[in-house]
């Protein structure tokens, strides 16, 4: 990468980071291009050159955040740790995603996508679900996960945790104040699966 490309990439990253921080703090609708440009120390023209509009900037930001999340989940699933540790890390990753990266902004955006029937992340979400199903089946085969509960019920149960965070972003933020509460919540969820 030459110097021009590096500077261009750094500027784009600065815009995305500034937008994320402002969207988290104030919400998407209350942040202007001027606000983002000021925070990122770039011109408004630069933002329009990179993203064309605030809506496109939001879409690119969401895609970047989701891609990072997807890679983290797939890394956990591909690791050589125990099934119990994979599930624990999976739950912690879900919470951290909503708590650290997105808070109200991401919850707002996911709710909006769900209400409109949009699903820009559908194919990766299907892959994550397949990995979870594989993990659940491995757990059942090893006698770690209960046999009398269907995979469908277990997936619904796991999905409830994610939706709880989407629709209650304050709950994810509350775990910063009470990290022991997060550990207890994850233990409660996982104990329902274990034999």
C-alpha positions as CSV (number, residue, x, y, z in Angstrom):
1,X,0.0,0.0,0.0
2,X,1.5,3.3,-1.0
3,X,1.3,6.5,1.0
4,X,-1.8,7.9,-0.7
5,X,-3.7,4.7,-0.2
6,X,-2.7,4.5,3.5
7,X,-3.7,8.1,4.1
8,X,-7.0,7.5,2.3
9,X,-7.7,4.3,4.5
10,X,-6.8,6.2,7.7
11,X,-9.2,9.0,6.8
12,X,-12.0,6.5,6.0
13,X,-11.3,4.8,9.4
14,X,-11.3,8.1,11.2
15,X,-14.7,8.9,9.7
16,X,-16.2,5.5,10.6
17,X,-14.8,5.7,14.2
18,X,-16.1,9.3,14.7
19,X,-19.5,8.3,13.3
20,X,-19.7,5.3,15.6
21,X,-18.8,7.3,18.7
22,X,-21.4,10.0,17.8
23,X,-24.1,7.6,16.9
24,X,-23.6,5.7,20.2
25,X,-23.7,8.9,22.2
26,X,-26.5,10.8,20.5
27,X,-28.3,8.3,18.2
28,X,-28.2,8.3,14.4
29,X,-30.9,10.9,13.8
30,X,-29.3,13.6,16.0
31,X,-25.9,13.5,14.4
32,X,-25.1,15.5,11.3
33,X,-22.4,15.2,8.6
34,X,-20.9,18.4,10.1
35,X,-20.7,16.7,13.5
36,X,-18.9,13.7,12.0
37,X,-16.6,15.8,9.9
38,X,-15.6,17.9,13.0
39,X,-15.0,14.8,15.2
40,X,-13.0,13.1,12.4
41,X,-11.0,16.2,11.5
42,X,-12.0,15.9,7.9
43,X,-14.1,18.0,5.5
44,X,-17.7,17.2,4.8
45,X,-16.7,16.7,1.2
46,X,-14.5,13.9,2.2
47,X,-17.4,12.1,3.9
48,X,-19.5,12.5,0.8
49,X,-16.6,11.3,-1.4
50,X,-16.2,8.2,0.7
51,X,-19.8,7.4,1.6
52,X,-22.2,9.5,-0.6
53,X,-24.6,10.0,2.3
54,X,-25.1,9.7,6.0
55,X,-27.3,6.7,5.4
56,X,-24.6,5.0,3.3
57,X,-22.1,5.8,6.1
58,X,-24.3,4.1,8.6
59,X,-24.7,1.0,6.3
60,X,-20.9,0.8,5.9
61,X,-20.4,1.1,9.6
62,X,-22.9,-1.6,10.4
63,X,-21.3,-3.8,7.8
64,X,-17.9,-3.3,9.3
65,X,-19.1,-3.9,12.9
66,X,-21.0,-7.0,11.8
67,X,-18.0,-8.4,9.9
68,X,-15.8,-8.0,13.0
69,X,-18.5,-9.8,15.1
70,X,-18.9,-12.6,12.5
71,X,-15.1,-13.1,12.4
72,X,-15.0,-13.3,16.2
73,X,-17.8,-15.8,16.4
74,X,-16.3,-18.0,13.7
75,X,-12.9,-17.9,15.4
76,X,-14.5,-19.2,18.6
77,X,-16.3,-21.9,16.7
78,X,-13.1,-23.0,14.9
79,X,-10.9,-23.0,18.1
80,X,-9.7,-26.1,19.9
81,X,-11.4,-25.3,23.2
82,X,-14.1,-27.4,25.0
83,X,-17.7,-27.1,24.0
84,X,-18.5,-25.5,27.3
85,X,-15.8,-22.9,26.8
86,X,-17.0,-22.2,23.2
87,X,-20.5,-21.5,24.4
88,X,-19.3,-19.3,27.3
89,X,-17.1,-17.3,24.9
90,X,-20.0,-17.1,22.4
91,X,-22.3,-15.5,25.0
92,X,-19.6,-13.1,26.2
93,X,-18.9,-12.1,22.5
94,X,-22.6,-11.4,22.0
95,X,-22.8,-9.2,25.1
96,X,-19.5,-7.4,24.2
97,X,-20.7,-6.7,20.7
98,X,-23.8,-4.8,22.0
99,X,-22.0,-3.3,25.0
100,X,-18.8,-2.1,23.6
101,X,-19.3,-1.4,19.9
102,X,-22.9,-0.3,19.4
103,X,-25.2,0.2,22.4
104,X,-28.4,2.1,21.5
105,X,-27.2,2.8,17.9
106,X,-26.9,-0.9,17.0
107,X,-30.1,-1.9,18.8
108,X,-31.9,0.9,16.9
109,X,-30.5,-0.2,13.6
110,X,-31.2,-3.9,14.1
111,X,-34.8,-3.1,15.2
112,X,-35.2,-1.0,12.1
113,X,-33.9,-3.8,9.8
114,X,-36.1,-6.4,11.5
115,X,-39.2,-4.1,11.2
116,X,-38.6,-3.4,7.6
117,X,-37.8,-7.1,6.8
118,X,-34.3,-6.2,5.7
119,X,-31.5,-8.6,6.4
120,X,-28.2,-7.5,5.0
121,X,-26.4,-10.1,7.2
122,X,-28.6,-13.1,6.5
123,X,-26.0,-15.4,4.8
124,X,-23.4,-14.9,7.6
125,X,-26.1,-15.3,10.2
126,X,-27.1,-18.7,8.6
127,X,-23.5,-19.8,8.8
128,X,-23.3,-18.9,12.5
129,X,-26.5,-20.8,13.2
130,X,-25.1,-23.8,11.3
131,X,-22.0,-23.7,13.5
132,X,-24.1,-23.5,16.7
133,X,-26.2,-26.4,15.5
134,X,-23.0,-28.4,14.9
135,X,-21.7,-27.5,18.4
136,X,-25.1,-28.4,20.0
137,X,-25.0,-31.8,18.2
138,X,-21.4,-32.4,19.3
139,X,-22.4,-31.6,22.8
140,X,-25.3,-34.0,22.7
141,X,-23.1,-36.7,21.2
142,X,-20.5,-36.2,24.0
143,X,-23.2,-36.3,26.7
144,X,-22.6,-32.7,27.7
145,X,-25.9,-31.2,26.4
146,X,-29.3,-32.5,27.3
147,X,-30.8,-35.0,24.8
148,X,-34.4,-34.4,25.7
149,X,-34.4,-30.8,24.3
150,X,-34.6,-30.3,20.6
151,X,-32.1,-28.3,18.6
152,X,-34.9,-26.0,17.5
153,X,-35.8,-25.2,21.2
154,X,-32.1,-24.7,22.0
155,X,-31.6,-22.3,19.1
156,X,-34.7,-20.3,20.2
157,X,-33.4,-20.2,23.7
158,X,-30.0,-18.9,22.6
159,X,-31.7,-16.4,20.3
160,X,-33.7,-15.0,23.2
161,X,-30.5,-13.9,24.8
162,X,-29.5,-11.9,21.6
163,X,-32.9,-10.4,21.3
164,X,-32.9,-9.4,24.9
165,X,-29.7,-7.4,24.2
166,X,-31.1,-5.9,21.0
167,X,-34.3,-4.7,22.7
168,X,-32.6,-3.8,26.0
169,X,-29.3,-2.1,25.2
170,X,-29.2,-0.7,28.7
171,X,-28.9,-4.3,30.1
172,X,-25.7,-4.8,28.1
173,X,-24.3,-1.6,29.4
174,X,-25.3,-2.5,33.0
175,X,-22.9,-5.4,32.8
176,X,-20.1,-2.9,32.8
177,X,-21.1,-1.9,36.3
178,X,-21.8,-5.4,37.5
179,X,-19.5,-7.9,35.6
180,X,-20.4,-10.6,38.1
181,X,-24.0,-10.3,37.0
182,X,-23.0,-11.0,33.4
183,X,-21.2,-14.2,34.5
184,X,-24.2,-15.2,36.5
185,X,-26.6,-14.6,33.6
186,X,-24.4,-16.7,31.2
187,X,-24.2,-19.4,33.8
188,X,-28.0,-19.5,34.1
189,X,-28.3,-19.7,30.3
190,X,-25.8,-22.4,29.9
191,X,-26.9,-24.5,32.9
192,X,-30.2,-25.0,31.1
193,X,-28.3,-26.8,28.3
194,X,-25.9,-28.9,30.3
195,X,-26.6,-32.4,31.5
